[in-house]
Amino acid sequence: MNTEKTINMIFENLTDWSNIPKYQLERRIDIFFTPYLETIINHHYGEKGFHPDLIIPEFPLKKDCSNRSSNIDYFLCDFERAHICLLELKTNKKSFDPVQLRNMIDASLNDVAMIVNNIRKIKKTTRQKEKYKKLIEKIESISDQKRYLMDVVYIYPDKEIEDEYAQNSKDKYSVISFDCIAIILENIKNDLIAQKLCSLIKGISK
């Protein structure tokens, strides 16, 4: 089987299996978004631009009153612009969690040093100390630099999140809709994965 047939089969399966009740598409599809994250985020910020020098998946945010964490899909950092994006990918509107949005908004109001310090607290009680050590090594230098602007962004099937808390907090986060991403991907020529991903998310957003 050649590469094109393999890619076609992967996306045919993703499209088909996304209709199965317990199949969590966003856990499988995120790897196909990663090559295009910079293009998508840079387009979202327009003239200001955003070019991530650092992308960390499954980034842990410490929960209040414990050393447990809730994870966000991506932590992106643009060193030159001193700009951080806390990014969450949702392929299913029903999987939106207002508590997670609140946690992300709360984290965005802190400075990077506090986020790094919270991860150190998690490291003290986790069994995955080596992995947390590597994570800290990736981000601790950021906290030694100038103050960073931090934003919360959702990649989401619709232009708006129809939830009471989300609607009341619209000034504290932004949304990149699947329709917007489809337009971006359509303009990437000679890239089979981009075109297959575009077709998949168009189907989700209907």
PyMOL CGO cylinders between C-alpha atoms (Angstrom):
from pymol import cmd
from pymol.cgo import CYLINDER

trace = [
    CYLINDER, 0.00, 0.00, 0.00, 1.44, 3.38, -1.00, 0.3, 1, 1, 1, 1, 1, 1,
    CYLINDER, 1.44, 3.38, -1.00, 1.42, 6.55, 1.09, 0.3, 1, 1, 1, 1, 1, 1,
    CYLINDER, 1.42, 6.55, 1.09, -1.57, 8.13, -0.64, 0.3, 1, 1, 1, 1, 1, 1,
    CYLINDER, -1.57, 8.13, -0.64, -3.74, 5.06, -0.14, 0.3, 1, 1, 1, 1, 1, 1,
    CYLINDER, -3.74, 5.06, -0.14, -2.68, 4.87, 3.51, 0.3, 1, 1, 1, 1, 1, 1,
    CYLINDER, -2.68, 4.87, 3.51, -3.61, 8.53, 4.13, 0.3, 1, 1, 1, 1, 1, 1,
    CYLINDER, -3.61, 8.53, 4.13, -6.93, 8.05, 2.33, 0.3, 1, 1, 1, 1, 1, 1,
    CYLINDER, -6.93, 8.05, 2.33, -7.72, 5.02, 4.48, 0.3, 1, 1, 1, 1, 1, 1,
    CYLINDER, -7.72, 5.02, 4.48, -6.84, 6.85, 7.71, 0.3, 1, 1, 1, 1, 1, 1,
    CYLINDER, -6.84, 6.85, 7.71, -9.20, 9.73, 6.94, 0.3, 1, 1, 1, 1, 1, 1,
    CYLINDER, -9.20, 9.73, 6.94, -11.95, 7.45, 5.67, 0.3, 1, 1, 1, 1, 1, 1,
    CYLINDER, -11.95, 7.45, 5.67, -11.80, 5.61, 8.99, 0.3, 1, 1, 1, 1, 1, 1,
    CYLINDER, -11.80, 5.61, 8.99, -11.77, 8.85, 10.99, 0.3, 1, 1, 1, 1, 1, 1,
    CYLINDER, -11.77, 8.85, 10.99, -14.83, 10.08, 9.10, 0.3, 1, 1, 1, 1, 1, 1,
    CYLINDER, -14.83, 10.08, 9.10, -16.70, 6.81, 9.53, 0.3, 1, 1, 1, 1, 1, 1,
    CYLINDER, -16.70, 6.81, 9.53, -15.73, 6.16, 13.15, 0.3, 1, 1, 1, 1, 1, 1,
    CYLINDER, -15.73, 6.16, 13.15, -16.55, 9.72, 14.23, 0.3, 1, 1, 1, 1, 1, 1,
    CYLINDER, -16.55, 9.72, 14.23, -20.21, 8.65, 14.05, 0.3, 1, 1, 1, 1, 1, 1,
    CYLINDER, -20.21, 8.65, 14.05, -19.72, 5.89, 16.63, 0.3, 1, 1, 1, 1, 1, 1,
    CYLINDER, -19.72, 5.89, 16.63, -21.01, 7.06, 20.07, 0.3, 1, 1, 1, 1, 1, 1,
    CYLINDER, -21.01, 7.06, 20.07, -17.92, 6.37, 22.20, 0.3, 1, 1, 1, 1, 1, 1,
    CYLINDER, -17.92, 6.37, 22.20, -15.30, 7.26, 19.59, 0.3, 1, 1, 1, 1, 1, 1,
    CYLINDER, -15.30, 7.26, 19.59, -13.39, 10.39, 20.68, 0.3, 1, 1, 1, 1, 1, 1,
    CYLINDER, -13.39, 10.39, 20.68, -12.31, 11.98, 17.42, 0.3, 1, 1, 1, 1, 1, 1,
    CYLINDER, -12.31, 11.98, 17.42, -10.46, 14.91, 18.99, 0.3, 1, 1, 1, 1, 1, 1,
    CYLINDER, -10.46, 14.91, 18.99, -7.99, 12.49, 20.63, 0.3, 1, 1, 1, 1, 1, 1,
    CYLINDER, -7.99, 12.49, 20.63, -7.09, 11.07, 17.21, 0.3, 1, 1, 1, 1, 1, 1,
    CYLINDER, -7.09, 11.07, 17.21, -7.34, 14.09, 14.97, 0.3, 1, 1, 1, 1, 1, 1,
    CYLINDER, -7.34, 14.09, 14.97, -5.09, 16.46, 16.93, 0.3, 1, 1, 1, 1, 1, 1,
    CYLINDER, -5.09, 16.46, 16.93, -1.87, 14.98, 15.48, 0.3, 1, 1, 1, 1, 1, 1,
    CYLINDER, -1.87, 14.98, 15.48, -3.05, 15.99, 11.99, 0.3, 1, 1, 1, 1, 1, 1,
    CYLINDER, -3.05, 15.99, 11.99, -3.65, 19.56, 13.14, 0.3, 1, 1, 1, 1, 1, 1,
    CYLINDER, -3.65, 19.56, 13.14, -0.11, 20.03, 14.49, 0.3, 1, 1, 1, 1, 1, 1,
    CYLINDER, -0.11, 20.03, 14.49, 1.67, 20.72, 11.16, 0.3, 1, 1, 1, 1, 1, 1,
    CYLINDER, 1.67, 20.72, 11.16, -0.80, 23.54, 10.50, 0.3, 1, 1, 1, 1, 1, 1,
    CYLINDER, -0.80, 23.54, 10.50, -1.13, 25.06, 13.97, 0.3, 1, 1, 1, 1, 1, 1,
    CYLINDER, -1.13, 25.06, 13.97, 1.29, 27.89, 13.24, 0.3, 1, 1, 1, 1, 1, 1,
    CYLINDER, 1.29, 27.89, 13.24, -0.56, 28.81, 10.04, 0.3, 1, 1, 1, 1, 1, 1,
    CYLINDER, -0.56, 28.81, 10.04, -3.95, 28.63, 11.76, 0.3, 1, 1, 1, 1, 1, 1,
    CYLINDER, -3.95, 28.63, 11.76, -2.93, 30.64, 14.83, 0.3, 1, 1, 1, 1, 1, 1,
    CYLINDER, -2.93, 30.64, 14.83, -0.99, 33.22, 12.80, 0.3, 1, 1, 1, 1, 1, 1,
    CYLINDER, -0.99, 33.22, 12.80, -4.05, 33.76, 10.60, 0.3, 1, 1, 1, 1, 1, 1,
    CYLINDER, -4.05, 33.76, 10.60, -6.25, 34.11, 13.69, 0.3, 1, 1, 1, 1, 1, 1,
    CYLINDER, -6.25, 34.11, 13.69, -4.16, 36.95, 15.10, 0.3, 1, 1, 1, 1, 1, 1,
    CYLINDER, -4.16, 36.95, 15.10, -4.04, 38.82, 11.80, 0.3, 1, 1, 1, 1, 1, 1,
    CYLINDER, -4.04, 38.82, 11.80, -1.63, 41.77, 11.62, 0.3, 1, 1, 1, 1, 1, 1,
    CYLINDER, -1.63, 41.77, 11.62, -0.30, 41.12, 15.15, 0.3, 1, 1, 1, 1, 1, 1,
    CYLINDER, -0.30, 41.12, 15.15, 0.85, 37.68, 14.05, 0.3, 1, 1, 1, 1, 1, 1,
    CYLINDER, 0.85, 37.68, 14.05, 1.77, 34.69, 16.16, 0.3, 1, 1, 1, 1, 1, 1,
    CYLINDER, 1.77, 34.69, 16.16, 4.67, 32.36, 15.36, 0.3, 1, 1, 1, 1, 1, 1,
    CYLINDER, 4.67, 32.36, 15.36, 5.07, 29.71, 18.07, 0.3, 1, 1, 1, 1, 1, 1,
    CYLINDER, 5.07, 29.71, 18.07, 8.64, 28.89, 19.02, 0.3, 1, 1, 1, 1, 1, 1,
    CYLINDER, 8.64, 28.89, 19.02, 7.37, 26.37, 21.56, 0.3, 1, 1, 1, 1, 1, 1,
    CYLINDER, 7.37, 26.37, 21.56, 4.37, 24.01, 21.35, 0.3, 1, 1, 1, 1, 1, 1,
    CYLINDER, 4.37, 24.01, 21.35, 3.58, 21.71, 24.28, 0.3, 1, 1, 1, 1, 1, 1,
    CYLINDER, 3.58, 21.71, 24.28, 0.63, 19.29, 24.05, 0.3, 1, 1, 1, 1, 1, 1,
    CYLINDER, 0.63, 19.29, 24.05, -1.45, 18.16, 27.04, 0.3, 1, 1, 1, 1, 1, 1,
    CYLINDER, -1.45, 18.16, 27.04, -0.25, 21.06, 29.14, 0.3, 1, 1, 1, 1, 1, 1,
    CYLINDER, -0.25, 21.06, 29.14, -1.17, 20.66, 32.84, 0.3, 1, 1, 1, 1, 1, 1,
    CYLINDER, -1.17, 20.66, 32.84, -2.92, 23.43, 34.75, 0.3, 1, 1, 1, 1, 1, 1,
    CYLINDER, -2.92, 23.43, 34.75, -2.93, 22.93, 38.50, 0.3, 1, 1, 1, 1, 1, 1,
    CYLINDER, -2.93, 22.93, 38.50, -6.32, 22.64, 40.14, 0.3, 1, 1, 1, 1, 1, 1,
    CYLINDER, -6.32, 22.64, 40.14, -7.17, 24.83, 43.12, 0.3, 1, 1, 1, 1, 1, 1,
    CYLINDER, -7.17, 24.83, 43.12, -6.60, 23.29, 46.57, 0.3, 1, 1, 1, 1, 1, 1,
    CYLINDER, -6.60, 23.29, 46.57, -4.79, 20.23, 45.24, 0.3, 1, 1, 1, 1, 1, 1,
    CYLINDER, -4.79, 20.23, 45.24, -1.74, 19.16, 43.24, 0.3, 1, 1, 1, 1, 1, 1,
    CYLINDER, -1.74, 19.16, 43.24, -3.88, 17.50, 40.61, 0.3, 1, 1, 1, 1, 1, 1,
    CYLINDER, -3.88, 17.50, 40.61, -4.14, 19.02, 37.17, 0.3, 1, 1, 1, 1, 1, 1,
    CYLINDER, -4.14, 19.02, 37.17, -6.51, 19.43, 34.26, 0.3, 1, 1, 1, 1, 1, 1,
    CYLINDER, -6.51, 19.43, 34.26, -4.85, 19.42, 30.86, 0.3, 1, 1, 1, 1, 1, 1,
    CYLINDER, -4.85, 19.42, 30.86, -5.30, 21.75, 27.93, 0.3, 1, 1, 1, 1, 1, 1,
    CYLINDER, -5.30, 21.75, 27.93, -4.56, 20.56, 24.43, 0.3, 1, 1, 1, 1, 1, 1,
    CYLINDER, -4.56, 20.56, 24.43, -1.75, 22.98, 23.58, 0.3, 1, 1, 1, 1, 1, 1,
    CYLINDER, -1.75, 22.98, 23.58, 0.47, 25.60, 25.19, 0.3, 1, 1, 1, 1, 1, 1,
    CYLINDER, 0.47, 25.60, 25.19, 2.00, 27.77, 22.46, 0.3, 1, 1, 1, 1, 1, 1,
    CYLINDER, 2.00, 27.77, 22.46, 4.58, 30.47, 23.04, 0.3, 1, 1, 1, 1, 1, 1,
    CYLINDER, 4.58, 30.47, 23.04, 5.87, 33.16, 20.67, 0.3, 1, 1, 1, 1, 1, 1,
    CYLINDER, 5.87, 33.16, 20.67, 9.11, 34.38, 22.28, 0.3, 1, 1, 1, 1, 1, 1,
    CYLINDER, 9.11, 34.38, 22.28, 9.60, 37.43, 20.06, 0.3, 1, 1, 1, 1, 1, 1,
    CYLINDER, 9.60, 37.43, 20.06, 6.11, 38.82, 20.68, 0.3, 1, 1, 1, 1, 1, 1,
    CYLINDER, 6.11, 38.82, 20.68, 6.06, 37.69, 24.35, 0.3, 1, 1, 1, 1, 1, 1,
    CYLINDER, 6.06, 37.69, 24.35, 2.74, 36.05, 23.66, 0.3, 1, 1, 1, 1, 1, 1,
    CYLINDER, 2.74, 36.05, 23.66, 1.29, 32.76, 24.95, 0.3, 1, 1, 1, 1, 1, 1,
    CYLINDER, 1.29, 32.76, 24.95, -1.77, 30.99, 23.62, 0.3, 1, 1, 1, 1, 1, 1,
    CYLINDER, -1.77, 30.99, 23.62, -3.65, 28.40, 25.68, 0.3, 1, 1, 1, 1, 1, 1,
    CYLINDER, -3.65, 28.40, 25.68, -5.38, 26.37, 22.99, 0.3, 1, 1, 1, 1, 1, 1,
    CYLINDER, -5.38, 26.37, 22.99, -8.17, 23.80, 23.25, 0.3, 1, 1, 1, 1, 1, 1,
    CYLINDER, -8.17, 23.80, 23.25, -9.41, 21.66, 20.35, 0.3, 1, 1, 1, 1, 1, 1,
    CYLINDER, -9.41, 21.66, 20.35, -13.02, 20.49, 20.35, 0.3, 1, 1, 1, 1, 1, 1,
    CYLINDER, -13.02, 20.49, 20.35, -14.48, 18.41, 17.52, 0.3, 1, 1, 1, 1, 1, 1,
    CYLINDER, -14.48, 18.41, 17.52, -17.73, 17.75, 19.38, 0.3, 1, 1, 1, 1, 1, 1,
    CYLINDER, -17.73, 17.75, 19.38, -19.79, 20.61, 20.79, 0.3, 1, 1, 1, 1, 1, 1,
    CYLINDER, -19.79, 20.61, 20.79, -21.11, 18.33, 23.53, 0.3, 1, 1, 1, 1, 1, 1,
    CYLINDER, -21.11, 18.33, 23.53, -17.59, 17.84, 24.91, 0.3, 1, 1, 1, 1, 1, 1,
    CYLINDER, -17.59, 17.84, 24.91, -17.27, 21.51, 25.86, 0.3, 1, 1, 1, 1, 1, 1,
    CYLINDER, -17.27, 21.51, 25.86, -16.68, 21.90, 29.60, 0.3, 1, 1, 1, 1, 1, 1,
    CYLINDER, -16.68, 21.90, 29.60, -17.33, 25.34, 31.15, 0.3, 1, 1, 1, 1, 1, 1,
    CYLINDER, -17.33, 25.34, 31.15, -15.17, 24.42, 34.15, 0.3, 1, 1, 1, 1, 1, 1,
    CYLINDER, -15.17, 24.42, 34.15, -12.23, 23.85, 31.83, 0.3, 1, 1, 1, 1, 1, 1,
    CYLINDER, -12.23, 23.85, 31.83, -12.81, 27.21, 30.14, 0.3, 1, 1, 1, 1, 1, 1,
    CYLINDER, -12.81, 27.21, 30.14, -12.91, 28.91, 33.55, 0.3, 1, 1, 1, 1, 1, 1,
    CYLINDER, -12.91, 28.91, 33.55, -9.63, 27.23, 34.52, 0.3, 1, 1, 1, 1, 1, 1,
    CYLINDER, -9.63, 27.23, 34.52, -8.00, 28.36, 31.30, 0.3, 1, 1, 1, 1, 1, 1,
    CYLINDER, -8.00, 28.36, 31.30, -9.21, 31.93, 31.75, 0.3, 1, 1, 1, 1, 1, 1,
    CYLINDER, -9.21, 31.93, 31.75, -7.97, 31.96, 35.37, 0.3, 1, 1, 1, 1, 1, 1,
    CYLINDER, -7.97, 31.96, 35.37, -4.56, 30.66, 34.23, 0.3, 1, 1, 1, 1, 1, 1,
    CYLINDER, -4.56, 30.66, 34.23, -4.34, 33.32, 31.52, 0.3, 1, 1, 1, 1, 1, 1,
    CYLINDER, -4.34, 33.32, 31.52, -4.66, 36.03, 34.19, 0.3, 1, 1, 1, 1, 1, 1,
    CYLINDER, -4.66, 36.03, 34.19, -1.56, 34.74, 36.02, 0.3, 1, 1, 1, 1, 1, 1,
    CYLINDER, -1.56, 34.74, 36.02, 2.03, 35.31, 35.02, 0.3, 1, 1, 1, 1, 1, 1,
    CYLINDER, 2.03, 35.31, 35.02, 4.18, 32.53, 33.59, 0.3, 1, 1, 1, 1, 1, 1,
    CYLINDER, 4.18, 32.53, 33.59, 6.23, 32.26, 36.80, 0.3, 1, 1, 1, 1, 1, 1,
    CYLINDER, 6.23, 32.26, 36.80, 3.12, 31.21, 38.72, 0.3, 1, 1, 1, 1, 1, 1,
    CYLINDER, 3.12, 31.21, 38.72, 2.24, 28.57, 36.11, 0.3, 1, 1, 1, 1, 1, 1,
    CYLINDER, 2.24, 28.57, 36.11, 5.79, 27.18, 36.27, 0.3, 1, 1, 1, 1, 1, 1,
    CYLINDER, 5.79, 27.18, 36.27, 5.66, 27.19, 40.08, 0.3, 1, 1, 1, 1, 1, 1,
    CYLINDER, 5.66, 27.19, 40.08, 2.36, 25.30, 40.01, 0.3, 1, 1, 1, 1, 1, 1,
    CYLINDER, 2.36, 25.30, 40.01, 3.89, 22.65, 37.77, 0.3, 1, 1, 1, 1, 1, 1,
    CYLINDER, 3.89, 22.65, 37.77, 6.74, 22.27, 40.26, 0.3, 1, 1, 1, 1, 1, 1,
    CYLINDER, 6.74, 22.27, 40.26, 4.12, 21.63, 42.96, 0.3, 1, 1, 1, 1, 1, 1,
    CYLINDER, 4.12, 21.63, 42.96, 2.51, 18.94, 40.81, 0.3, 1, 1, 1, 1, 1, 1,
    CYLINDER, 2.51, 18.94, 40.81, 5.93, 17.37, 40.23, 0.3, 1, 1, 1, 1, 1, 1,
    CYLINDER, 5.93, 17.37, 40.23, 6.43, 16.88, 43.97, 0.3, 1, 1, 1, 1, 1, 1,
    CYLINDER, 6.43, 16.88, 43.97, 3.46, 14.52, 44.25, 0.3, 1, 1, 1, 1, 1, 1,
    CYLINDER, 3.46, 14.52, 44.25, 3.36, 12.84, 40.83, 0.3, 1, 1, 1, 1, 1, 1,
    CYLINDER, 3.36, 12.84, 40.83, 4.83, 9.49, 39.91, 0.3, 1, 1, 1, 1, 1, 1,
    CYLINDER, 4.83, 9.49, 39.91, 5.97, 10.94, 36.57, 0.3, 1, 1, 1, 1, 1, 1,
    CYLINDER, 5.97, 10.94, 36.57, 8.72, 13.10, 37.99, 0.3, 1, 1, 1, 1, 1, 1,
    CYLINDER, 8.72, 13.10, 37.99, 11.07, 12.71, 35.01, 0.3, 1, 1, 1, 1, 1, 1,
    CYLINDER, 11.07, 12.71, 35.01, 8.41, 13.80, 32.54, 0.3, 1, 1, 1, 1, 1, 1,
    CYLINDER, 8.41, 13.80, 32.54, 7.52, 16.81, 34.68, 0.3, 1, 1, 1, 1, 1, 1,
    CYLINDER, 7.52, 16.81, 34.68, 11.21, 17.63, 34.97, 0.3, 1, 1, 1, 1, 1, 1,
    CYLINDER, 11.21, 17.63, 34.97, 11.47, 17.74, 31.15, 0.3, 1, 1, 1, 1, 1, 1,
    CYLINDER, 11.47, 17.74, 31.15, 8.35, 19.88, 30.96, 0.3, 1, 1, 1, 1, 1, 1,
    CYLINDER, 8.35, 19.88, 30.96, 9.74, 22.36, 33.49, 0.3, 1, 1, 1, 1, 1, 1,
    CYLINDER, 9.74, 22.36, 33.49, 13.02, 22.53, 31.53, 0.3, 1, 1, 1, 1, 1, 1,
    CYLINDER, 13.02, 22.53, 31.53, 11.04, 23.50, 28.43, 0.3, 1, 1, 1, 1, 1, 1,
    CYLINDER, 11.04, 23.50, 28.43, 9.15, 26.38, 30.03, 0.3, 1, 1, 1, 1, 1, 1,
    CYLINDER, 9.15, 26.38, 30.03, 11.12, 27.68, 33.01, 0.3, 1, 1, 1, 1, 1, 1,
    CYLINDER, 11.12, 27.68, 33.01, 13.28, 29.99, 30.87, 0.3, 1, 1, 1, 1, 1, 1,
    CYLINDER, 13.28, 29.99, 30.87, 10.12, 31.79, 29.76, 0.3, 1, 1, 1, 1, 1, 1,
    CYLINDER, 10.12, 31.79, 29.76, 9.40, 32.90, 33.32, 0.3, 1, 1, 1, 1, 1, 1,
    CYLINDER, 9.40, 32.90, 33.32, 12.80, 34.59, 33.55, 0.3, 1, 1, 1, 1, 1, 1,
    CYLINDER, 12.80, 34.59, 33.55, 12.01, 36.93, 30.68, 0.3, 1, 1, 1, 1, 1, 1,
    CYLINDER, 12.01, 36.93, 30.68, 9.59, 39.86, 30.24, 0.3, 1, 1, 1, 1, 1, 1,
    CYLINDER, 9.59, 39.86, 30.24, 5.92, 39.60, 31.10, 0.3, 1, 1, 1, 1, 1, 1,
    CYLINDER, 5.92, 39.60, 31.10, 3.92, 37.61, 28.57, 0.3, 1, 1, 1, 1, 1, 1,
    CYLINDER, 3.92, 37.61, 28.57, 0.45, 38.28, 27.23, 0.3, 1, 1, 1, 1, 1, 1,
    CYLINDER, 0.45, 38.28, 27.23, -1.67, 35.15, 27.63, 0.3, 1, 1, 1, 1, 1, 1,
    CYLINDER, -1.67, 35.15, 27.63, -4.77, 34.33, 25.57, 0.3, 1, 1, 1, 1, 1, 1,
    CYLINDER, -4.77, 34.33, 25.57, -7.33, 31.54, 25.58, 0.3, 1, 1, 1, 1, 1, 1,
    CYLINDER, -7.33, 31.54, 25.58, -8.37, 30.18, 22.18, 0.3, 1, 1, 1, 1, 1, 1,
    CYLINDER, -8.37, 30.18, 22.18, -10.77, 27.41, 21.23, 0.3, 1, 1, 1, 1, 1, 1,
    CYLINDER, -10.77, 27.41, 21.23, -10.77, 25.52, 17.95, 0.3, 1, 1, 1, 1, 1, 1,
    CYLINDER, -10.77, 25.52, 17.95, -14.46, 24.68, 17.72, 0.3, 1, 1, 1, 1, 1, 1,
    CYLINDER, -14.46, 24.68, 17.72, -17.03, 23.44, 15.16, 0.3, 1, 1, 1, 1, 1, 1,
    CYLINDER, -17.03, 23.44, 15.16, -19.07, 26.69, 15.34, 0.3, 1, 1, 1, 1, 1, 1,
    CYLINDER, -19.07, 26.69, 15.34, -18.26, 30.38, 15.49, 0.3, 1, 1, 1, 1, 1, 1,
    CYLINDER, -18.26, 30.38, 15.49, -19.70, 30.63, 19.00, 0.3, 1, 1, 1, 1, 1, 1,
    CYLINDER, -19.70, 30.63, 19.00, -19.88, 28.33, 22.03, 0.3, 1, 1, 1, 1, 1, 1,
    CYLINDER, -19.88, 28.33, 22.03, -23.52, 28.03, 23.06, 0.3, 1, 1, 1, 1, 1, 1,
    CYLINDER, -23.52, 28.03, 23.06, -23.06, 27.80, 26.81, 0.3, 1, 1, 1, 1, 1, 1,
    CYLINDER, -23.06, 27.80, 26.81, -24.15, 30.28, 29.47, 0.3, 1, 1, 1, 1, 1, 1,
    CYLINDER, -24.15, 30.28, 29.47, -20.72, 30.68, 31.05, 0.3, 1, 1, 1, 1, 1, 1,
    CYLINDER, -20.72, 30.68, 31.05, -19.01, 30.85, 27.65, 0.3, 1, 1, 1, 1, 1, 1,
    CYLINDER, -19.01, 30.85, 27.65, -21.46, 33.50, 26.45, 0.3, 1, 1, 1, 1, 1, 1,
    CYLINDER, -21.46, 33.50, 26.45, -20.92, 35.58, 29.59, 0.3, 1, 1, 1, 1, 1, 1,
    CYLINDER, -20.92, 35.58, 29.59, -17.13, 35.34, 29.18, 0.3, 1, 1, 1, 1, 1, 1,
    CYLINDER, -17.13, 35.34, 29.18, -16.84, 36.09, 25.46, 0.3, 1, 1, 1, 1, 1, 1,
    CYLINDER, -16.84, 36.09, 25.46, -14.41, 38.94, 26.08, 0.3, 1, 1, 1, 1, 1, 1,
    CYLINDER, -14.41, 38.94, 26.08, -11.95, 36.57, 27.79, 0.3, 1, 1, 1, 1, 1, 1,
    CYLINDER, -11.95, 36.57, 27.79, -11.38, 34.05, 25.00, 0.3, 1, 1, 1, 1, 1, 1,
    CYLINDER, -11.38, 34.05, 25.00, -11.71, 33.68, 21.24, 0.3, 1, 1, 1, 1, 1, 1,
    CYLINDER, -11.71, 33.68, 21.24, -12.88, 30.97, 18.86, 0.3, 1, 1, 1, 1, 1, 1,
    CYLINDER, -12.88, 30.97, 18.86, -11.45, 29.66, 15.60, 0.3, 1, 1, 1, 1, 1, 1,
    CYLINDER, -11.45, 29.66, 15.60, -14.30, 27.92, 13.80, 0.3, 1, 1, 1, 1, 1, 1,
    CYLINDER, -14.30, 27.92, 13.80, -13.95, 24.85, 11.60, 0.3, 1, 1, 1, 1, 1, 1,
    CYLINDER, -13.95, 24.85, 11.60, -15.25, 26.91, 8.67, 0.3, 1, 1, 1, 1, 1, 1,
    CYLINDER, -15.25, 26.91, 8.67, -12.34, 29.32, 9.12, 0.3, 1, 1, 1, 1, 1, 1,
    CYLINDER, -12.34, 29.32, 9.12, -9.83, 26.48, 9.34, 0.3, 1, 1, 1, 1, 1, 1,
    CYLINDER, -9.83, 26.48, 9.34, -11.29, 24.83, 6.23, 0.3, 1, 1, 1, 1, 1, 1,
    CYLINDER, -11.29, 24.83, 6.23, -10.62, 28.02, 4.24, 0.3, 1, 1, 1, 1, 1, 1,
    CYLINDER, -10.62, 28.02, 4.24, -7.02, 28.10, 5.49, 0.3, 1, 1, 1, 1, 1, 1,
    CYLINDER, -7.02, 28.10, 5.49, -6.44, 24.43, 4.64, 0.3, 1, 1, 1, 1, 1, 1,
    CYLINDER, -6.44, 24.43, 4.64, -7.99, 24.80, 1.18, 0.3, 1, 1, 1, 1, 1, 1,
    CYLINDER, -7.99, 24.80, 1.18, -5.30, 27.34, 0.34, 0.3, 1, 1, 1, 1, 1, 1,
    CYLINDER, -5.30, 27.34, 0.34, -2.48, 24.91, 1.19, 0.3, 1, 1, 1, 1, 1, 1,
    CYLINDER, -2.48, 24.91, 1.19, -1.65, 23.39, -2.18, 0.3, 1, 1, 1, 1, 1, 1,
    CYLINDER, -1.65, 23.39, -2.18, -0.07, 20.02, -2.95, 0.3, 1, 1, 1, 1, 1, 1,
    CYLINDER, -0.07, 20.02, -2.95, -0.67, 18.72, 0.57, 0.3, 1, 1, 1, 1, 1, 1,
    CYLINDER, -0.67, 18.72, 0.57, -2.85, 15.62, 0.72, 0.3, 1, 1, 1, 1, 1, 1,
    CYLINDER, -2.85, 15.62, 0.72, -3.18, 15.62, 4.51, 0.3, 1, 1, 1, 1, 1, 1,
    CYLINDER, -3.18, 15.62, 4.51, -4.30, 19.26, 4.53, 0.3, 1, 1, 1, 1, 1, 1,
    CYLINDER, -4.30, 19.26, 4.53, -6.97, 18.51, 1.93, 0.3, 1, 1, 1, 1, 1, 1,
    CYLINDER, -6.97, 18.51, 1.93, -8.19, 15.39, 3.74, 0.3, 1, 1, 1, 1, 1, 1,
    CYLINDER, -8.19, 15.39, 3.74, -8.29, 17.24, 7.07, 0.3, 1, 1, 1, 1, 1, 1,
    CYLINDER, -8.29, 17.24, 7.07, -10.22, 20.04, 5.36, 0.3, 1, 1, 1, 1, 1, 1,
    CYLINDER, -10.22, 20.04, 5.36, -12.83, 17.57, 4.08, 0.3, 1, 1, 1, 1, 1, 1,
    CYLINDER, -12.83, 17.57, 4.08, -13.13, 15.93, 7.49, 0.3, 1, 1, 1, 1, 1, 1,
    CYLINDER, -13.13, 15.93, 7.49, -13.73, 19.13, 9.46, 0.3, 1, 1, 1, 1, 1, 1,
    CYLINDER, -13.73, 19.13, 9.46, -16.18, 20.38, 6.82, 0.3, 1, 1, 1, 1, 1, 1,
    CYLINDER, -16.18, 20.38, 6.82, -18.22, 17.27, 7.52, 0.3, 1, 1, 1, 1, 1, 1,
    CYLINDER, -18.22, 17.27, 7.52, -18.07, 17.89, 11.28, 0.3, 1, 1, 1, 1, 1, 1,
    CYLINDER, -18.07, 17.89, 11.28, -19.18, 21.52, 11.00, 0.3, 1, 1, 1, 1, 1, 1,
    CYLINDER, -19.18, 21.52, 11.00, -22.33, 20.70, 9.00, 0.3, 1, 1, 1, 1, 1, 1,
]
cmd.load_cgo(trace, "trace")
